[in-house]
Amino acid sequence: MTSADSVFAGSPRRLFGVGLMLLAWVVTRLALIDETFLGITPGDVELYRSWAESLIEGGSPAIDPAFTYPPGASGLMFVIFSIAPENFYRAFTLLALAADFTILIVLWLRSRSADTRVPMAPWSWIIMGFAAGSLMYQRFDIFAALLAVLAVLTVRRSVYTGFWAGLGFVLKLWPELALLGLRSRAMPKALIVNIATIAAFWISAQLIWGDAFGFTANDLDKGLAVESMVAFPFLLASEAGAPYHVSDLEGLYAVLGPGTDLTATLATLAGLVSILFLFVLRFLQRIDLASPGDVVLLGLLIFIATNKFNSVQYGIWIAAITSAALSFKESRVRGPAILLTLMLLLTSQAVWPNFIPLTGGSPVFLAIHGLRLLLLLASLAWVVKIVVWDCRTSVRSSRLET
């Protein structure tokens, strides 16, 4: 029997399950992708196209204050524009669809592996990806999500995790969090590969297009986005008459007023310190009892909760990493996954379609947005308990028994 035959071999019941899974993916994705072929081009994809044209002409997209992406994003836009300069949006969307399907397949293959016969991972991606909404095909976050999923699923072969996380870092930074899934003894080898991968691609981008670090100034100049966790108190204060208002800053709706910049900086620093603390716990082997995917999900939720942007499309990251975490048989994040799915549905079905009323201070949509953030906080607290507190308790119990 060939390897291809073995993948599809099985009982009629198993084949029916695979067919049902594929059908569910097709139906949900048709619902998300229908705008692509109606000629409606989102503003962000138009920006991607314009930045790609700048690269083709030898310029740097970083001259646009809206450009806040590492050089891997430039490479992706350049390649898509080179493939289909006249049909950039359709080519972009079809490649995003291919990345989405690849995530489904790798999660399904993982669920068939000898040590993790857990079919919920691909189903989680079908449901949570759908809940994340049509932005999955209107932003390039899906490509970073694919690299992050590959990095998480290969934690038992640390060299691969280092490579995929490195590629993800060059594309959008956050997939580097996948390194949290590695045990301390596997970390050094993975870091060598990771750093080499980042250096090779980053230097190549610098040599080909130049200004590979130009995005950092644009990123630092951005204000405190309306969608972020730490912006919410200022939105409420504004409704109570405090001197805060929302302004469109180069495509970012930011909350402006006394203390907003300082709050954004402090929140970012708190997030970085918390993530570094997780890495310290990893090196000290204090959270080794936790599932690797659960640890990565915790790092991601910390990153998003403390991020000064927390854009709507970050839901794609959450859907991907939660699904990857659930592919491990020892995972304990089923409960948080339900809360996060509800959060994604609120975001895509209520917050995003009514984003302008939200920025205008609509009490209804402020309340819905607050519920979205509350679900994120509840999920974060739950995963902290699973990964940090429960591991600490288990270690103490084992010491007492010995």
Salt bridges, closest charged atoms under 4 A:
ASP44 OD1 - ARG139 NH2 3.20
GLU53 OE2 - ARG49 NE 3.58
ASP100 OD2 - ARG29 NE 2.77
ASP115 OD2 - ARG156 NH1 3.67
ASP141 OD2 - LYS172 NZ 2.67
ASP288 OD2 - ARG183 NH1 3.54
ASP288 OD1 - ARG282 NH1 2.95
GLU330 OE2 - ARG156 NH2 3.57
ASP390 OD2 - ARG332 NH2 2.88
ASP390 OD1 - LYS385 NZ 3.12
